[in-house]
Every structure is written in structure tokens, then in C-alpha cells.
Amino acid sequence: MKVPYDEVLECHVRAFSRIEGLQEEYSIRYLLCRSAGELFIVVQQTGTKPCTMTHPAPGGKAYTRRIIQFLYENAVPAHAAGELIEDL
């Protein structure tokens, strides 16, 4: 997947296997990106329900990296990431 930003500073990928009758194979990428000096969190989901969520970083680089780590460790889907970030 292409990322429309100047620079990807960090990327974590979570892959999910196909489980017959339960889920299709898909992956979720959690990215920290920079564009025009601003930081963004980008969550991209592939598979039968592809989705991309982009959210301005709610803090500095260190804080945003912890958010991305939390999203990755908890396998937060792209469609839910924006609300979760706003709640933090």
C-alpha cells in the first residue's frame, strides 16, 4: 500500500490468517508518518474490508510512538483507531 506522506518514521504490521468460517486473511499496518513537518498516525487494513484511517498525532514523537505500539499490541482495526486516539 502506498502512503501519501513524505516519510514513514515507524511501521508495525499485524497479519491475520484465514480461519475457515471465521475470518479471511488480512493485515493491519500501523504507521507514524511525517508530511510538511507534521506527524500523522496512519492505520491501513487490507482484506475483504480494506480501510485507511489517518489522524494527526496528538502529541510529540515519543508519545505518538507509544500510541502506535498500543494500537499494534491490541490489534485495533482501522475503523476503530480514530475514536480510540481521540479518547486518549
N, C-alpha and C positions, 0 to 999 in steps of 0.2 A: 504494500500500500504506500502511496506517495504521501508525504507530509508537506503541506504548503507553508513551511516555515524556513527561515534562514539556517537554523542549526538545531539539531537534536542533541540535547545535553545528556539525556539519560533515557533508557528504554528497557522495559521489562516485558516479557512475553509469557502468557499463561496459555497452554494448549490443553484442549479437552478432547478426549477420544469419543468416537461414536460408540454408543451403547444401544444396541438393538431395542427399539420400542421406547426408549427413554430420552435420548438426545443424539443429535447429529454432531459430527466433528466440527469444531470451530476453535478460534483462538481470540485472545484479547491482548492488545498491546497498550501499555501504559507509558506515555512519553512526557518528558519535560522538554519543551521546545522554546526557542528564542526567536523573536521576529521584531525587527525595528527597536531593539533594546528592551522589549517587554517579554516576560516569561508567561508561558501558557501550559496548562495540563491538557493533553490530548489522549482520549481513550478511543481506540478503534477496535471494533468487533467484526469478525468475519463469520462466514457460515450462511445458514438459511435466512438469518435476520441480521444482515450487516448494518452497522450503525457507527457513527463517529460523533463524539462529544468533545467540544473544545471549551475550555473555561480559563479565564485569566487567573494567573497564580495569585492566591490570596495572601501571600507573604513573600519573604525572601527565598533565595535558592535552597537553603538548608531546610526550612520549614516545608517548602513545596516538595522536596525530595522525600520527606517523611510521609507526606500525604500520598504520594505515588506508591511508596512502599506499602502503606496501609491498603490502598486500593488493590494492589497486586496480591498481597498476602491473603486478602479476604475475597479475591476473585469477583470484585464488584463489576457488574455488567455496565456497558457504555450508557445504556438508557437510564441507569440509576446514579451514575457517578456525579453528575452536576448537582443534584439535590443534596447528596452527601457532602460534597465540598462546601456548598453554601451553609450547611448545618455546622460545619467545623468552624 
